[in-house]
Amino acid sequence: MGKGMRAGKKPKAAGAGNMQKQMQQMQQMQRKMEELQSEIDQMETTATSGGGAVTVTVTGKKEIKSIELKPEVVDPDDIEMLQDLIMVAANEALRQMEEISQNEMGKLTGSLGIPGL
């Protein structure tokens, strides 16, 4: 038997402790990401179109929470314009929330040097 070895004991593989430490760090990072996602889910952002005639609010879950229409934008003879205004405001609110989400996650994952997280 080699020096410092006991019967029945296998020597630790080089880096085994390091691997365990990395797994703990990854689990901690995953918990932080889940907490951050929960915070993002509670956020809201609002966008408007038509000079404020249409207002759309979305949540961090990227769900539309509310749509507000000013009475003067409701023209039964021009439904297409109203549809376009709603679509523009909704898409802008969703884009803003995506940007917020990416920025918040980027703060957490930026130090990892992993692109796309």
N, C-alpha and C positions, 0 to 999 in steps of 0.2 A: 504494500500500500504506500501511496505517496505521502510525503510529509504533510501533516495537518489534516489528513483525511480519516474519518471514522468509518468503521465497518457499517455497511448498509446505507450510507449517506452518499448521495451523488453530489458532485460539485455543482454549484449554481452556474448556469449558463451566463456568459458575459452579457451584461446589459439587461438581465432579467428584472432587476430592481428598477432600472430606468424605464422598462416597458410598463411596469405596474404604475409608476409615477405618471407616465404619459396617459395611461388609461384613466387615472384619477383626474388629471387635468382635463381630459376630453369630457368626462362626465360632469365636471364642474362647469365647463363651457356650455355643455348642453343645457344644464339647469339655468344658467344665466340667459341663454337664448330663449328658453321657454318663458322665463319671467319677463324678458323684454317683449316677446311676442304678445304676452298677455297685456302688457302696458300699451302696446301699439293698438291692440284690439279695442281698447277703451278710448282711443283718440278719435277725433272727428275733424273733417275739413270741409269747407264750403266754397263753392265756386258759383259765379253768376254769368249770365249772358244777356244780350239785348239791353245793355246798359242797366242791369239790375232787374229787368223784367222777369227773369227766371232765376231762381236760386235753388241749388241742389246741395244737400249735405250728405256726405258719406262717412261711414265708420272705418275704423282701422281694419275691420274684417272685409272691407271693400264691398259693403252693402249700402244701398241708398237708404238713408234714414228719413229724409224729407225732401219734398219738392214744393216750392212756393212760387205761385204765379201772381203777378200783378194783374188786376182786372183788365187794364187797357191792352194787355197782350193777347187776350182771348178774343179772337175774331173768327166767328164761325165761317167766314168766307175765305180765311187763310190759315187753315189747320196745318198745312205743311210748314209754315214759318214757325208756328208754336212747337211742332215736333222737332224741327231743327234746333231751336233755342234750347229745348230740354236736353237734346242729345249733346249739344256743345257743352252745356253746363255740367251734365253728368260725366262726360268723358274727362273734362278738365278736373273735376273734383276727384275722380278716380286716379288720374295721373298724379295729382298732388299727393294723394295718400300713398301711392306707390313710391314716390320720391321720399316722403317722410319715412316710410318703412325701411327703404334701402339705406337712408342716411343713419337711422337709428341702429340698424344691424351693423352697418359699416363701422360705427364707433366701437362696437364690441368685437367684431372680427378683424378689424383693420390691423391689429397687432399680430395676427396670425400669419399674414402674408399669403392668404389663400384667396385667389381671385374667384369672384362669383358668389361669395358668401355675403 
